[in-house]
């Protein structure tokens, strides 16, 4: 929740994995908090360094994880697009090159 709330600001876009969005919708408290966070940031960053936390390494790990999630979503979208032509078939009786749409599968009533 924290990083979602800390980055909320006017005229910004924040992309979230679906599970994070669901968690925020259930437990978040929308408000603009970035100004307070910006004022506190220098001291917090200094304390992290003093504690031996490598911010560059943490940032790199988070970026790699985020890119991997977006890449997986992108691959899923492309796979869905690639699967669409399977719903199309050539119509032998129609003019050459004509396509016929097969309706999506629906289970039988009852």
The first five atom37 places (N, CA, C, CB, O) and aatype in JSON, in Angstrom:
{
  "aatype": [20, 20, 20, 20, 20, 20, 20, 20, 20, 20, 20, 20, 20, 20, 20, 20, 20, 20, 20, 20, 20, 20, 20, 20, 20, 20, 20, 20, 20, 20, 20, 20, 20, 20, 20, 20, 20, 20, 20, 20, 20, 20, 20, 20, 20, 20, 20, 20, 20, 20, 20, 20, 20, 20, 20, 20, 20, 20, 20, 20, 20, 20, 20, 20, 20, 20, 20, 20, 20, 20, 20, 20, 20, 20, 20, 20, 20, 20, 20, 20, 20, 20, 20, 20, 20, 20, 20, 20, 20, 20, 20, 20, 20, 20, 20, 20, 20, 20, 20, 20, 20, 20, 20, 20, 20, 20, 20, 20, 20, 20],
  "atom_mask": [
    [1, 1, 1, 1, 1],
    [1, 1, 1, 1, 1],
    [1, 1, 1, 1, 1],
    [1, 1, 1, 1, 1],
    [1, 1, 1, 1, 1],
    [1, 1, 1, 1, 1],
    [1, 1, 1, 1, 1],
    [1, 1, 1, 1, 1],
    [1, 1, 1, 1, 1],
    [1, 1, 1, 1, 1],
    [1, 1, 1, 1, 1],
    [1, 1, 1, 1, 1],
    [1, 1, 1, 1, 1],
    [1, 1, 1, 1, 1],
    [1, 1, 1, 1, 1],
    [1, 1, 1, 1, 1],
    [1, 1, 1, 1, 1],
    [1, 1, 1, 1, 1],
    [1, 1, 1, 1, 1],
    [1, 1, 1, 1, 1],
    [1, 1, 1, 1, 1],
    [1, 1, 1, 1, 1],
    [1, 1, 1, 1, 1],
    [1, 1, 1, 1, 1],
    [1, 1, 1, 1, 1],
    [1, 1, 1, 1, 1],
    [1, 1, 1, 1, 1],
    [1, 1, 1, 1, 1],
    [1, 1, 1, 1, 1],
    [1, 1, 1, 1, 1],
    [1, 1, 1, 1, 1],
    [1, 1, 1, 1, 1],
    [1, 1, 1, 1, 1],
    [1, 1, 1, 1, 1],
    [1, 1, 1, 1, 1],
    [1, 1, 1, 1, 1],
    [1, 1, 1, 1, 1],
    [1, 1, 1, 1, 1],
    [1, 1, 1, 1, 1],
    [1, 1, 1, 1, 1],
    [1, 1, 1, 1, 1],
    [1, 1, 1, 1, 1],
    [1, 1, 1, 1, 1],
    [1, 1, 1, 1, 1],
    [1, 1, 1, 1, 1],
    [1, 1, 1, 1, 1],
    [1, 1, 1, 1, 1],
    [1, 1, 1, 1, 1],
    [1, 1, 1, 1, 1],
    [1, 1, 1, 1, 1],
    [1, 1, 1, 1, 1],
    [1, 1, 1, 1, 1],
    [1, 1, 1, 1, 1],
    [1, 1, 1, 1, 1],
    [1, 1, 1, 1, 1],
    [1, 1, 1, 1, 1],
    [1, 1, 1, 1, 1],
    [1, 1, 1, 1, 1],
    [1, 1, 1, 1, 1],
    [1, 1, 1, 1, 1],
    [1, 1, 1, 1, 1],
    [1, 1, 1, 1, 1],
    [1, 1, 1, 1, 1],
    [1, 1, 1, 1, 1],
    [1, 1, 1, 1, 1],
    [1, 1, 1, 1, 1],
    [1, 1, 1, 1, 1],
    [1, 1, 1, 1, 1],
    [1, 1, 1, 1, 1],
    [1, 1, 1, 1, 1],
    [1, 1, 1, 1, 1],
    [1, 1, 1, 1, 1],
    [1, 1, 1, 1, 1],
    [1, 1, 1, 1, 1],
    [1, 1, 1, 1, 1],
    [1, 1, 1, 1, 1],
    [1, 1, 1, 1, 1],
    [1, 1, 1, 1, 1],
    [1, 1, 1, 1, 1],
    [1, 1, 1, 1, 1],
    [1, 1, 1, 1, 1],
    [1, 1, 1, 1, 1],
    [1, 1, 1, 1, 1],
    [1, 1, 1, 1, 1],
    [1, 1, 1, 1, 1],
    [1, 1, 1, 1, 1],
    [1, 1, 1, 1, 1],
    [1, 1, 1, 1, 1],
    [1, 1, 1, 1, 1],
    [1, 1, 1, 1, 1],
    [1, 1, 1, 1, 1],
    [1, 1, 1, 1, 1],
    [1, 1, 1, 1, 1],
    [1, 1, 1, 1, 1],
    [1, 1, 1, 1, 1],
    [1, 1, 1, 1, 1],
    [1, 1, 1, 1, 1],
    [1, 1, 1, 1, 1],
    [1, 1, 1, 1, 1],
    [1, 1, 1, 1, 1],
    [1, 1, 1, 1, 1],
    [1, 1, 1, 1, 1],
    [1, 1, 1, 1, 1],
    [1, 1, 1, 1, 1],
    [1, 1, 1, 1, 1],
    [1, 1, 1, 1, 1],
    [1, 1, 1, 1, 1],
    [1, 1, 1, 1, 1],
    [1, 1, 1, 1, 1],
    [1, 1, 1, 1, 1]
  ],
  "atom_positions": [
    [[0.81, -1.19, 0.0], [0.0, 0.0, 0.0], [0.86, 1.26, 0.0], [-0.92, -0.01, 1.19], [0.53, 2.26, -0.64]],
    [[1.96, 1.19, 0.73], [2.72, 2.42, 0.95], [3.17, 3.06, -0.35], [3.92, 2.13, 1.82], [3.01, 4.26, -0.55]],
    [[3.75, 2.25, -1.26], [4.29, 2.91, -2.44], [3.19, 3.45, -3.33], [5.17, 1.94, -3.23], [3.41, 4.41, -4.06]],
    [[2.01, 2.87, -3.3], [0.9, 3.39, -4.08], [0.48, 4.75, -3.51], [-0.31, 2.38, -4.08], [0.33, 5.72, -4.25]],
    [[0.29, 4.81, -2.21], [-0.15, 6.06, -1.59], [0.93, 7.13, -1.64], [-0.54, 5.81, -0.15], [0.62, 8.31, -1.82]],
    [[2.18, 6.74, -1.49], [3.27, 7.72, -1.47], [3.47, 8.38, -2.84], [4.56, 7.06, -1.03], [3.96, 9.51, -2.91]],
    [[3.1, 7.7, -3.9], [3.32, 8.24, -5.24], [2.09, 8.9, -5.85], [3.78, 7.15, -6.14], [2.16, 9.4, -6.97]],
    [[0.98, 8.91, -5.15], [-0.23, 9.55, -5.67], [-0.02, 11.06, -5.71], [-1.47, 9.18, -4.81], [0.28, 11.68, -4.7]],
    [[-0.19, 11.62, -6.89], [-0.01, 13.07, -7.05], [-0.82, 13.52, -8.26], [1.51, 13.44, -7.22], [-1.1, 12.73, -9.16]],
    [[-1.19, 14.79, -8.28], [-1.93, 15.3, -9.43], [-1.11, 15.18, -10.72], [-2.34, 16.78, -9.19], [0.11, 15.33, -10.71]],
    [[-1.78, 14.92, -11.81], [-1.19, 14.87, -13.15], [-0.12, 13.79, -13.28], [-0.59, 16.21, -13.5], [0.86, 13.98, -14.0]],
    [[-0.28, 12.68, -12.59], [0.66, 11.57, -12.7], [-0.09, 10.3, -13.06], [1.45, 11.38, -11.38], [-1.3, 10.21, -12.89]],
    [[0.65, 9.33, -13.55], [0.11, 8.0, -13.85], [0.97, 7.0, -13.1], [0.09, 7.7, -15.4], [2.2, 7.07, -13.14]],
    [[0.34, 6.09, -12.41], [1.06, 5.03, -11.71], [0.48, 3.71, -12.18], [0.95, 5.19, -10.14], [-0.71, 3.46, -12.02]],
    [[1.31, 2.88, -12.76], [0.84, 1.57, -13.21], [1.03, 0.57, -12.08], [1.59, 1.11, -14.49], [2.03, 0.61, -11.37]],
    [[0.06, -0.32, -11.93], [0.08, -1.29, -10.85], [-0.24, -2.67, -11.37], [-0.9, -0.89, -9.74], [-1.06, -2.81, -12.29]],
    [[0.37, -3.7, -10.81], [-0.1, -5.05, -11.11], [-1.53, -5.2, -10.6], [0.84, -6.13, -10.47], [-1.9, -4.57, -9.61]],
    [[-2.33, -6.02, -11.25], [-3.74, -6.18, -10.82], [-3.9, -6.53, -9.35], [-4.41, -7.24, -11.65], [-4.81, -6.02, -8.69]],
    [[-3.04, -7.38, -8.82], [-3.2, -7.77, -7.41], [-2.91, -6.6, -6.47], [-2.27, -8.95, -7.07], [-3.52, -6.49, -5.41]],
    [[-2.0, -5.72, -6.86], [-1.73, -4.53, -6.05], [-2.9, -3.57, -6.11], [-0.44, -3.83, -6.53], [-3.3, -3.0, -5.09]],
    [[-3.47, -3.39, -7.3], [-4.63, -2.52, -7.44], [-5.79, -3.04, -6.61], [-5.05, -2.41, -8.92], [-6.47, -2.27, -5.93]],
    [[-6.02, -4.35, -6.65], [-7.11, -4.93, -5.85], [-6.89, -4.7, -4.36], [-7.23, -6.43, -6.13], [-7.82, -4.35, -3.63]],
    [[-5.65, -4.89, -3.91], [-5.34, -4.69, -2.49], [-5.54, -3.22, -2.11], [-3.89, -5.13, -2.18], [-6.07, -2.92, -1.04]],
    [[-5.11, -2.31, -2.98], [-5.28, -0.89, -2.68], [-6.76, -0.5, -2.65], [-4.53, -0.02, -3.7], [-7.19, 0.25, -1.79]],
    [[-7.52, -1.02, -3.59], [-8.95, -0.72, -3.62], [-9.62, -1.2, -2.33], [-9.63, -1.4, -4.85], [-10.52, -0.54, -1.81]],
    [[-9.16, -2.34, -1.81], [-9.75, -2.89, -0.58], [-9.26, -2.21, 0.69], [-9.46, -4.37, -0.5], [-10.01, -2.08, 1.65]],
    [[-7.98, -1.76, 0.71], [-7.39, -1.29, 1.96], [-6.76, 0.1, 1.89], [-6.36, -2.26, 2.39], [-6.33, 0.62, 2.92]],
    [[-6.71, 0.7, 0.71], [-6.03, 1.98, 0.56], [-6.87, 3.15, 1.03], [-5.65, 2.19, -0.87], [-8.08, 3.03, 1.26]],
    [[-6.21, 4.27, 1.15], [-6.87, 5.5, 1.56], [-6.4, 6.61, 0.63], [-6.57, 5.84, 3.07], [-5.38, 7.25, 0.91]],
    [[-7.11, 6.85, -0.48], [-6.65, 7.82, -1.47], [-6.51, 9.24, -0.91], [-7.6, 7.84, -2.64], [-7.42, 9.77, -0.27]],
    [[-5.36, 9.81, -1.17], [-5.07, 11.2, -0.79], [-3.73, 11.57, -1.41], [-5.06, 11.4, 0.78], [-2.89, 10.7, -1.66]],
    [[-3.51, 12.86, -1.64], [-2.22, 13.32, -2.15], [-1.28, 13.47, -0.96], [-2.37, 14.68, -2.94], [-1.49, 14.31, -0.09]],
    [[-0.25, 12.64, -0.94], [0.7, 12.64, 0.18], [2.13, 12.94, -0.27], [0.66, 11.31, 0.9], [3.04, 13.01, 0.56]],
    [[2.34, 13.1, -1.55], [3.69, 13.17, -2.08], [4.49, 14.35, -1.53], [3.65, 13.25, -3.57], [5.71, 14.25, -1.39]],
    [[3.82, 15.46, -1.21], [4.55, 16.63, -0.72], [5.21, 16.34, 0.63], [3.6, 17.83, -0.6], [6.35, 16.74, 0.86]],
    [[4.48, 15.66, 1.53], [5.08, 15.29, 2.81], [6.21, 14.3, 2.6], [4.01, 14.69, 3.74], [7.24, 14.38, 3.27]],
    [[6.02, 13.37, 1.68], [7.06, 12.37, 1.42], [8.32, 13.01, 0.86], [6.54, 11.31, 0.46], [9.43, 12.61, 1.22]],
    [[8.16, 13.99, -0.02], [9.32, 14.66, -0.59], [10.11, 15.42, 0.48], [8.89, 15.63, -1.71], [11.34, 15.44, 0.44]],
    [[9.44, 16.02, 1.43], [10.11, 16.76, 2.49], [10.9, 15.82, 3.4], [9.1, 17.55, 3.31], [11.97, 16.17, 3.9]],
    [[10.38, 14.63, 3.61], [11.04, 13.68, 4.51], [12.11, 12.84, 3.81], [10.0, 12.76, 5.11], [12.93, 12.22, 4.49]],
    [[12.13, 12.82, 2.49], [13.0, 11.91, 1.73], [14.49, 12.03, 2.04], [12.79, 12.14, 0.28], [15.12, 11.0, 2.26]],
    [[15.09, 13.22, 2.07], [16.54, 13.28, 2.31], [16.97, 12.6, 3.62], [16.99, 14.72, 2.33], [17.97, 11.88, 3.64]],
    [[16.25, 12.83, 4.68], [16.58, 12.2, 5.95], [16.39, 10.7, 5.91], [15.74, 12.79, 7.05], [17.21, 9.95, 6.45]],
    [[15.33, 10.25, 5.26], [15.08, 8.81, 5.16], [16.16, 8.12, 4.33], [13.7, 8.55, 4.55], [16.61, 7.04, 4.68]],
    [[16.57, 8.75, 3.23], [17.62, 8.16, 2.4], [18.93, 8.08, 3.16], [17.8, 8.99, 1.12], [19.67, 7.1, 3.03]],
    [[19.23, 9.09, 3.95], [20.46, 9.07, 4.75], [20.42, 7.93, 5.77], [20.65, 10.42, 5.47], [21.42, 7.24, 5.98]],
    [[19.27, 7.74, 6.41], [19.14, 6.65, 7.4], [19.26, 5.28, 6.74], [17.81, 6.76, 8.14], [19.84, 4.37, 7.32]],
    [[18.72, 5.13, 5.53], [18.87, 3.86, 4.81], [20.34, 3.56, 4.54], [18.08, 3.88, 3.49], [20.8, 2.44, 4.78]],
    [[21.07, 4.55, 4.05], [22.49, 4.36, 3.77], [23.25, 4.02, 5.06], [23.08, 5.63, 3.12], [24.12, 3.15, 5.05]],
    [[22.92, 4.7, 6.15], [23.57, 4.42, 7.43], [23.29, 3.0, 7.91], [23.09, 5.42, 8.49], [24.12, 2.38, 8.58]],
    [[22.12, 2.48, 7.55], [21.75, 1.12, 7.94], [22.35, 0.07, 7.0], [20.23, 0.99, 7.96], [22.15, -1.13, 7.19]],
    [[23.09, 0.53, 5.97], [23.73, -0.41, 5.05], [22.84, -0.88, 3.91], [24.22, -1.59, 5.8], [23.17, -1.86, 3.24]],
    [[21.74, -0.22, 3.69], [20.84, -0.6, 2.6], [21.31, 0.07, 1.32], [19.36, -0.21, 2.92], [21.46, 1.29, 1.25]],
    [[21.54, -0.75, 0.31], [22.01, -0.27, -0.99], [20.81, 0.1, -1.85], [22.9, -1.35, -1.7], [20.2, -0.76, -2.48]],
    [[20.47, 1.37, -1.86], [19.29, 1.82, -2.59], [19.38, 1.51, -4.08], [19.1, 3.31, -2.38], [18.37, 1.17, -4.71]],
    [[20.58, 1.62, -4.65], [20.73, 1.3, -6.07], [20.39, -0.16, -6.34], [22.17, 1.59, -6.53], [19.73, -0.47, -7.33]],
    [[20.84, -1.07, -5.46], [20.55, -2.5, -5.64], [19.06, -2.78, -5.47], [21.36, -3.34, -4.65], [18.47, -3.55, -6.24]],
    [[18.46, -2.17, -4.47], [17.02, -2.37, -4.25], [16.23, -1.85, -5.44], [16.56, -1.65, -2.95], [15.3, -2.51, -5.91]],
    [[16.59, -0.67, -5.93], [15.91, -0.09, -7.1], [16.05, -0.99, -8.3], [16.48, 1.31, -7.41], [15.08, -1.23, -9.02]],
    [[17.25, -1.5, -8.52], [17.5, -2.39, -9.67], [16.63, -3.65, -9.56], [19.0, -2.78, -9.74], [16.02, -4.07, -10.55]],
    [[16.57, -4.26, -8.37], [15.74, -5.46, -8.18], [14.26, -5.18, -8.45], [15.91, -6.0, -6.75], [13.59, -5.95, -9.13]],
    [[13.77, -4.06, -7.91], [12.36, -3.72, -8.12], [12.08, -3.45, -9.6], [11.98, -2.49, -7.28], [11.03, -3.84, -10.12]],
    [[13.0, -2.78, -10.26], [12.81, -2.5, -11.68], [12.78, -3.8, -12.49], [13.94, -1.57, -12.2], [11.93, -3.96, -13.36]],
    [[13.7, -4.71, -12.19], [13.73, -5.99, -12.92], [12.45, -6.78, -12.69], [14.96, -6.83, -12.49], [11.9, -7.37, -13.63]],
    [[11.97, -6.81, -11.45], [10.73, -7.52, -11.15], [9.54, -6.88, -11.87], [10.48, -7.54, -9.62], [8.69, -7.58, -12.42]],
    [[9.49, -5.55, -11.87], [8.4, -4.85, -12.54], [8.4, -5.08, -14.04], [8.47, -3.38, -12.25], [7.35, -5.32, -14.64]],
    [[9.58, -5.01, -14.64], [9.68, -5.24, -16.08], [9.27, -6.67, -16.41], [11.13, -4.97, -16.58], [8.59, -6.91, -17.41]],
    [[9.67, -7.63, -15.58], [9.29, -9.03, -15.83], [7.78, -9.2, -15.78], [9.96, -9.95, -14.79], [7.21, -9.93, -16.6]],
    [[7.12, -8.55, -14.83], [5.65, -8.65, -14.75], [4.99, -8.03, -15.97], [5.13, -7.98, -13.48], [4.05, -8.59, -16.52]],
    [[5.48, -6.86, -16.4], [4.9, -6.23, -17.58], [5.18, -7.06, -18.82], [5.45, -4.82, -17.75], [4.32, -7.16, -19.7]],
    [[6.37, -7.66, -18.92], [6.69, -8.5, -20.07], [5.78, -9.72, -20.11], [8.17, -8.95, -20.02], [5.33, -10.12, -21.19]],
    [[5.5, -10.3, -18.96], [4.58, -11.45, -18.91], [3.18, -11.04, -19.35], [4.55, -12.05, -17.49], [2.52, -11.77, -20.09]],
    [[2.71, -9.88, -18.91], [1.39, -9.39, -19.33], [1.37, -9.14, -20.83], [1.03, -8.1, -18.57], [0.4, -9.48, -21.51]],
    [[2.42, -8.55, -21.35], [2.51, -8.27, -22.78], [2.49, -9.57, -23.58], [3.8, -7.46, -23.09], [1.81, -9.67, -24.6]],
    [[3.23, -10.57, -23.12], [3.24, -11.87, -23.79], [1.85, -12.51, -23.77], [4.26, -12.8, -23.14], [1.44, -13.13, -24.75]],
    [[1.14, -12.36, -22.66], [-0.21, -12.92, -22.57], [-1.16, -12.23, -23.55], [-0.76, -12.79, -21.14], [-1.99, -12.88, -24.16]],
    [[-1.03, -10.92, -23.69], [-1.86, -10.18, -24.65], [-1.55, -10.65, -26.07], [-1.63, -8.65, -24.52], [-2.47, -10.91, -26.85]],
    [[-0.27, -10.77, -26.4], [0.11, -11.23, -27.74], [-0.38, -12.65, -28.0], [1.62, -11.16, -27.92], [-0.82, -12.95, -29.11]],
    [[-0.31, -13.52, -27.0], [-0.81, -14.89, -27.16], [-2.31, -14.88, -27.43], [-0.49, -15.73, -25.91], [-2.8, -15.66, -28.25]],
    [[-3.03, -14.0, -26.74], [-4.47, -13.89, -26.98], [-4.77, -13.41, -28.39], [-5.11, -12.94, -25.98], [-5.7, -13.9, -29.04]],
    [[-3.98, -12.47, -28.87], [-4.16, -11.97, -30.23], [-3.84, -13.08, -31.23], [-3.27, -10.74, -30.49], [-4.56, -13.27, -32.2]],
    [[-2.75, -13.8, -30.99], [-2.38, -14.89, -31.88], [-3.44, -15.98, -31.93], [-1.05, -15.49, -31.45], [-3.6, -16.63, -32.96]],
    [[-4.17, -16.2, -30.84], [-5.19, -17.24, -30.79], [-6.44, -16.85, -31.56], [-5.55, -17.55, -29.35], [-7.21, -17.73, -31.95]],
    [[-6.67, -15.57, -31.79], [-7.9, -15.12, -32.46], [-8.09, -15.72, -33.86], [-7.9, -13.62, -32.57], [-9.21, -16.1, -34.19]],
    [[-7.05, -15.84, -34.69], [-7.28, -16.38, -36.03], [-7.86, -17.79, -36.04], [-6.0, -16.37, -36.8], [-8.43, -18.22, -37.04]],
    [[-7.71, -18.52, -34.94], [-8.27, -19.86, -34.88], [-9.8, -19.83, -34.96], [-7.83, -20.56, -33.61], [-10.42, -20.85, -35.26]],
    [[-10.4, -18.68, -34.69], [-11.85, -18.54, -34.8], [-12.29, -18.27, -36.22], [-12.35, -17.43, -33.88], [-13.49, -18.24, -36.5]],
    [[-11.36, -18.07, -37.12], [-11.67, -17.74, -38.5], [-11.35, -18.94, -39.38], [-10.88, -16.48, -38.97], [-10.39, -19.66, -39.13]],
    [[-12.15, -19.16, -40.41], [-11.84, -20.24, -41.35], [-12.21, -19.79, -42.76], [-12.6, -21.54, -40.98], [-13.08, -18.94, -42.94]],
    [[-11.55, -20.36, -43.73], [-11.86, -20.07, -45.14], [-13.21, -20.68, -45.47], [-10.75, -20.62, -46.09], [-13.52, -21.79, -45.02]],
    [[-14.0, -20.0, -46.25], [-15.31, -20.48, -46.67], [-15.18, -21.0, -48.1], [-16.41, -19.35, -46.57], [-15.05, -20.21, -49.04]],
    [[-15.22, -22.32, -48.28], [-15.0, -22.85, -49.63], [-16.03, -22.38, -50.65], [-15.01, -24.35, -49.58], [-15.67, -22.18, -51.81]],
    [[-17.28, -22.19, -50.27], [-18.33, -21.83, -51.23], [-18.32, -20.35, -51.57], [-19.68, -22.21, -50.68], [-18.9, -19.95, -52.58]],
    [[-17.67, -19.55, -50.76], [-17.66, -18.11, -50.99], [-16.58, -17.75, -52.0], [-17.45, -17.34, -49.67], [-15.82, -18.61, -52.45]],
    [[-16.53, -16.48, -52.33], [-15.51, -16.05, -53.28], [-14.12, -16.28, -52.69], [-15.69, -14.56, -53.64], [-13.97, -16.32, -51.47]],
    [[-13.11, -16.44, -53.53], [-11.76, -16.74, -53.03], [-11.3, -15.69, -52.01], [-10.77, -16.79, -54.21], [-11.46, -14.49, -52.21]],
    [[-10.74, -16.19, -50.93], [-10.2, -15.32, -49.9], [-11.22, -14.86, -48.87], [-9.6, -14.13, -50.53], [-10.85, -14.21, -47.89]],
    [[-12.51, -15.2, -49.06], [-13.53, -14.77, -48.1], [-13.33, -15.49, -46.77], [-14.96, -15.03, -48.65], [-12.89, -16.64, -46.74]],
    [[-13.65, -14.82, -45.71], [-13.54, -15.4, -44.38], [-14.92, -15.55, -43.76], [-12.64, -14.55, -43.49], [-15.82, -14.75, -44.0]],
    [[-15.05, -16.57, -42.97], [-16.3, -16.79, -42.24], [-15.94, -16.84, -40.76], [-17.03, -18.1, -42.7], [-14.98, -17.49, -40.37]],
    [[-16.73, -16.16, -39.95], [-16.49, -16.16, -38.51], [-17.25, -17.31, -37.89], [-16.91, -14.81, -37.86], [-18.45, -17.47, -38.12]],
    [[-16.54, -18.1, -37.12], [-17.19, -19.13, -36.33], [-17.54, -18.51, -35.0], [-16.29, -20.41, -36.15], [-16.68, -17.87, -34.39]],
    [[-18.75, -18.66, -34.52], [-19.1, -18.06, -33.23], [-18.26, -18.66, -32.11], [-20.6, -18.25, -32.93], [-17.83, -19.81, -32.21]],
    [[-18.01, -17.89, -31.06], [-17.27, -18.44, -29.92], [-18.01, -19.62, -29.32], [-17.03, -17.37, -28.85], [-19.23, -19.72, -29.44]],
    [[-17.28, -20.51, -28.68], [-17.86, -21.68, -28.05], [-18.79, -21.27, -26.92], [-16.76, -22.61, -27.52], [-18.43, -20.46, -26.07]],
    [[-19.96, -21.81, -26.93], [-20.92, -21.63, -25.83], [-21.41, -23.02, -25.44], [-22.13, -20.69, -26.24], [-21.68, -23.85, -26.31]],
    [[-21.52, -23.26, -24.16], [-22.01, -24.56, -23.72], [-23.49, -24.69, -24.04], [-21.76, -24.77, -22.21], [-24.22, -23.7, -24.08]],
    [[-23.9, -25.91, -24.25], [-25.3, -26.18, -24.58], [-26.19, -25.84, -23.39], [-25.49, -27.65, -24.99], [-25.8, -26.05, -22.24]],
    [[-27.39, -25.3, -23.66], [-28.3, -24.98, -22.54], [-28.67, -26.21, -21.74], [-29.56, -24.32, -23.06], [-28.72, -27.33, -22.26]],
    [[-28.91, -25.98, -20.47], [-29.46, -27.02, -19.64], [-28.47, -27.88, -19.01], [-30.34, -27.83, -20.37], [-28.83, -28.8, -18.28]]
  ]
}
